[in-house]
Amino acid sequence: MSPALTISGKIIEIIAEELDITLDIIKANAKFDDDLGASNIDMIEIILSAGSEFNMPIPDDEAAAMQTVGQLVSWMEKRVHARDKDS
């Protein structure tokens, strides 16, 4: 499995667990609030959990701009790959 699939898959698992929803309804273009029903507190938990999982804290201003699953996945993939490349 490629690292991108691992990151995406893990983030989707985090979202499913935090929101108590099934994996199959979580799509890259799904909006956290409108499509998945995430509250502001849910979003904080998702962001903190994703940051913790990959040891990559997400700055508040960047987290606030994330509206879709794909935006979170893309942000994390770029940072993790850049960090791993520099290691």
Contacts in CASP RR format, 6 or more apart in sequence:
PFRMAT RR
TARGET T0000
AUTHOR 0000-0000-0000
METHOD contacts of the structure
MODEL  1
MSPALTISGKIIEIIAEELDITLDIIKANAKFDDDLGASNIDMIEIILSA
GSEFNMPIPDDEAAAMQTVGQLVSWMEKRVHARDKDS
3 77 0 8 1.000
3 80 0 8 1.000
3 81 0 8 1.000
3 84 0 8 1.000
4 77 0 8 1.000
7 54 0 8 1.000
7 73 0 8 1.000
7 76 0 8 1.000
7 77 0 8 1.000
7 80 0 8 1.000
8 73 0 8 1.000
8 77 0 8 1.000
10 53 0 8 1.000
10 54 0 8 1.000
11 50 0 8 1.000
11 53 0 8 1.000
11 69 0 8 1.000
11 72 0 8 1.000
11 73 0 8 1.000
11 76 0 8 1.000
12 23 0 8 1.000
12 26 0 8 1.000
12 69 0 8 1.000
13 23 0 8 1.000
14 46 0 8 1.000
14 49 0 8 1.000
14 50 0 8 1.000
14 53 0 8 1.000
15 21 0 8 1.000
15 26 0 8 1.000
15 36 0 8 1.000
15 46 0 8 1.000
15 69 0 8 1.000
16 22 0 8 1.000
16 23 0 8 1.000
16 26 0 8 1.000
17 49 0 8 1.000
18 38 0 8 1.000
18 42 0 8 1.000
18 45 0 8 1.000
18 46 0 8 1.000
18 49 0 8 1.000
19 36 0 8 1.000
19 37 0 8 1.000
19 38 0 8 1.000
19 42 0 8 1.000
19 46 0 8 1.000
21 36 0 8 1.000
25 36 0 8 1.000
26 36 0 8 1.000
26 69 0 8 1.000
27 35 0 8 1.000
27 69 0 8 1.000
28 68 0 8 1.000
28 69 0 8 1.000
28 70 0 8 1.000
28 73 0 8 1.000
29 68 0 8 1.000
29 69 0 8 1.000
29 70 0 8 1.000
30 36 0 8 1.000
30 68 0 8 1.000
30 69 0 8 1.000
31 67 0 8 1.000
31 68 0 8 1.000
32 38 0 8 1.000
32 42 0 8 1.000
32 43 0 8 1.000
32 46 0 8 1.000
32 66 0 8 1.000
32 67 0 8 1.000
32 68 0 8 1.000
32 69 0 8 1.000
33 39 0 8 1.000
33 43 0 8 1.000
33 67 0 8 1.000
36 69 0 8 1.000
38 46 0 8 1.000
43 63 0 8 1.000
46 72 0 8 1.000
47 58 0 8 1.000
47 63 0 8 1.000
47 66 0 8 1.000
47 72 0 8 1.000
50 56 0 8 1.000
50 58 0 8 1.000
50 72 0 8 1.000
50 76 0 8 1.000
51 57 0 8 1.000
51 58 0 8 1.000
51 76 0 8 1.000
54 76 0 8 1.000
54 79 0 8 1.000
54 80 0 8 1.000
56 76 0 8 1.000
56 79 0 8 1.000
56 80 0 8 1.000
56 83 0 8 1.000
58 66 0 8 1.000
58 75 0 8 1.000
58 76 0 8 1.000
62 75 0 8 1.000
65 71 0 8 1.000
66 72 0 8 1.000
66 75 0 8 1.000
END
